[in-house]
Amino acid sequence: MGLTRARLETGLLCMSVNAAIVAWMYPLAAGWVDIIFAAAGASTLLCCCLVSFYYNNLYDFQIVRSFTDFASRLLEAFGVAFILLAAFYALLPGVKVSKSAFLLGIMAILAVLVPLRALSYSLMRRRAFPERVLMVGRSPLAEKILREIELRPYLRYEVVGIADDASAAEQVPCPYALVGPLEHLGKILEAAGNPRRIILALSERRARLPVQQLLEARMKGSLVEDGVDTYERLTGKVAIESLTPSNVIFSSDFKTSRLALAAGRALSLAVAVVGLIVSAPLLALIALAIVLDSTGPLFFVQERLGMHGKRFRLVKFRTMRVADGPTSEWVSDNRDRITRVGKWLRKFRLDELPQFINVIRGDMNIVGPRPHPVTNVELFGEGIPYYSLRSTVRPGLTGWAQIRFGYANNLAEETEKMRYDLYYIKHLSFWLDLRILFDTVKIILFGRGAQSADVRVTAAMAVSGGR
């Protein structure tokens, strides 16, 4: 949803900026060469703005929930964009955009973006043009999906009711109407005006699927969607508890092409080599800071589990004081040992930089599930469903779970991270790796620690009064 919105706005802004340049210069009898150069300069400004918009979360409606939030962040984004533009000119002093083209580009961006966002937030607030949704089933998965829908008003989903066979004695309080049993699904759909989307989230003990009625609904234009897929699409993670072995075995998604694996490996090598060279001065400064801040070794070396169960020695900058004896692996149990320098290294993820060496050696990729300590593998294997699937891909320096959730402090949080890891393994691609890299850069540059999307949405809801 966010990517679609970003693509739409990017296309409109590109057309608007270039159309404004042509409309301004053509009547002045300017040559096409001059027009092209002016458009190129304005496009440079636009690129800086788009990068700034992305890193200021202007495309994330879960964070920027109102037009007021958008307006305040837009001012900040323009400030960052101008800094990026100045840096671009410093690197390429021969490329300059004229003052007229600069002002025209800014005006074109504001003229398109502000009214478009004002309209978007107005439609979202009024729930205009809703997409009617019928939930089939009252399983725990259904409850989770309904909660996720409530937290995303920009989707414009309108739940018209829940169809389920539960008796009155079994019914628990629910904000949505229970519209009848599954055997009457055809009449329920007709009474609801043939909803646009039907989500199947039946519990195992109510697995009697009304196939005929669903086929008829599908022929009438309704989208019939499995609840597991809906939850995954809304949250970017897999519903482990509702995932059956057949979902994995027969799914076409849990199969990565050799081309995608090769592209990911090539990307990892390129980023690791360039990153190691570019960050060499920073690595030296970090090493000096660690030595001056506390006693102990410069690096933290630990045996981790890699692809296909292969063990390797992972290298990080040391961020904690050396323990006197055996310690827990959980971050929350070791907070008192984190050094002053270590606190900042962790915030900006700079303690991970030495792992470029692990990437070059082939132990890891830049993007992938974080490798777990060997000492924890038995616990996780017994307590987390489908844990073995993590070892089917090369572990990474950063990953989908890292940018969406961050550090885990107990088995429940590791299970939550596993949901994100499974999503990554299921949808592994070169483009997903690039997206994760862009978000990782956001964390490094702005020090915004990775946080679960669920936590971010809950916090936003609390601020807005729990709507």
Secondary structure, 3 states (H helix, E strand, C coil): CHHHHHHHHHHHHHHHHHHHHHHHHHHHCCCHHHHHHHHHHHHHHHHHHHHHHHHCCCCCCCCCCCHHHHHHHHHHHHHHHHHHHHHHHHHCCCCCCCHHHHHHHHHHHHHHHHHHHHHHHHHHHHCCCCEEEEEECCCHHHHHHHHHHHCCHHHCEEEEEEECCCCCCCCCCCCCCEEECHHHHHHHHHHCCCCCEEEECCCHHHCCCCHHHHHHHHHCCCEEEEHHHHHHHHHCCCCHHHCCHHHHHCCCCCCCCHHHHHHHHHHHHHHHHHHHHHCHHHHHHHHHHHHHHCCCCCEEEEEEECHHHCEEEEEEECCECCCCCCCCCCHHHHHHHECHHHHHHHHCCHHHHHHHHHHHHCCCEEECCCCCEHHHHHHHHHHCCCHHHHHHCCCEEECHHHHHCCCCCCHHHHHHHHHHHHHHHHCCCHHHHHHHHHHHHHHHHHCCCCCCHHHHHHHHHHHCCCC
